[in-house]
């Protein structure tokens, strides 16, 4: 078997066998196949795609390149949620305790902020004392005792993905549906979940800008995940404006507490309940989405979900008293107000530009080694479709330092559009794709 | 400027600027841009192509990566011919002295046999004593005194092509019209010719199997060559059966002598005269193709062309007496006859299979370091469309050793088809593409 023949086969649009994909990818991870052959294969895949069978092969080969989370001996079901990343997307934080309170285990591995998208680990670490690098034993204990735990990925999980992603990043081969699918799924399956609910974001602040692209990725995730024997659902959701009224690290912890007290922003509550309902259905705890929604609302109303969140904070080193003391007051001293330049209706709060402005403020980072600020971010007073009068406060910006405010303000101001008429209504949940 | 952005631009189908192509290719040759980025760019070019302006940029950058033949101080015009490679393609050998005898200088740099295609240098070196590695001063002297000289390329000519070709060869990016164009043209322009006649072969024994592919390459060569200020013509010719009656190294020297004596095979004479006529037109020595043809026929009839060939052989160390003594008798002792299995008409002598059988016999080579045999090859008694009776001799095979005969015979036998009816007539010269 020669690498060049396999590259040519893909280049010519034929389907590669499991053995051929294994030859190249395992060989690459072992250092036997040179990167210049893999990068030309990746570009050929960018143009010619992969069948569900090929994508499942690639995902399995990547998955088997590293460690898998050992959940043996713990009673399931294990259901996880994965978001393709957005702005103000704190959904994982209230969702995990709500679903756990309903009796479904959530082994959640999250990521960090990069570029304009936020990171669950960075938000959690804004809680004083909270740590996110759990040993396997601590992670297992959290799942057993609280029904969920929150951690980051170790370098031993899917090393093939790290090597391939680094190569894709410098060879313009990131934006390929099968390669994205294998990258996401290999990591999620390595976490040991029986089922996964994907929140595939769509719009300016999302990786997938158009509904067509989001639908392609969602379909590929569901088809490939199903081919690997997992229960998979994908929910396509709007990411053309930030989720909720707060974008930041500790700011989103505050909104998480609001949610768990049943008084979170409408869009955040809607999405948490929808994704939670799906997780309960996949976990066999609810017969259908309506029943799932009722269960989720119950554990919020009863305070059980909030209680589990506190238990998790405490277990992972967070100081609950300090968190509650700082709630709604812990803000950077570097403040700038964004006010309406004219009267009208807010027709757009562009999520990408808010996300990029957030990088200036210190919410996110451009390079993985950069630090983030717990107290930086945005507090919005208005959302899309709201009426605003000239000079009225739309948002308050909190920056990590004084210099960050000017560029962030300029970018945030350009994210805002005001129109004379009420903009057309838009849905938050756009489509749902299941394996049936 | 970042390499990944340039790769992405090409991947998305946009036109790269000269500066962008220069950044990547010059950087690659200097070792500053890694091969894994170049290979993904090459694959993107395979799928998205290049405009004539991009191809001209690439060609110029490759050209300037190395030495150019210094023909300064020699009176022109300098016109060269380049064939994309075939089987039995000895055209350069009679063509150069014919054109030189008509007053056009031919600075000819040729290649070696590889795979099923033959090599002019290997054929010349079958003349006892002939050497093909000329110093620049000897090459210049040959052109000044004989009107032409025959040499190989030094490693200092277009080093970028050697590096890029080696990468293309292992990344399935060889078959790209703009990349082939830049590879061919950069080397031809480095030779210093003012005009180039391309013989673009088409058919089983050619690199381009279909007329569409051959036309694409021919059009690209003419467009790019013209954009670089050269006079360029491309002649599309049939390579579905070998040219002439002899395929081999010394065997093709014999057929060259036949041509220069005006009694070569019809197809070889036709092609030599057509390409020669074009070279005279490009060189301004003939007003049109008809006049060019008359001039070519004259220098053959007068013996001037044969005389120049002898002068060249002598100048490059060849022993004329020995060459003429061995003519039509110097054959390998390992012989096998290929006879008609039934009566009918020869409907096919597949050039690719004959070429590959020739590699077994020792005419060509699979790896550049392999040696070739001067006395191996085929002598055909029949050509396509000829009537054959069962048992009649179609061809005689001469092998470098006894073991080579069996596999070569099997392959050559499979190249032959016999039909009951006369096969449809087919043209040798299929199309001609000029810059107008």
Interface residues (C-beta under 8 A of the other chain):
Chain A: X3 X4 X5 X7 X8 X11 X34 X35 X36 X37 X38 X39 X40 X42 X43 X44 X46 X47 X167 X169 X170 X171 X172 X173
Chain B: X3 X4 X5 X7 X8 X11 X34 X35 X36 X37 X38 X39 X40 X42 X43 X44 X46 X47 X167 X169 X170 X171 X172 X173
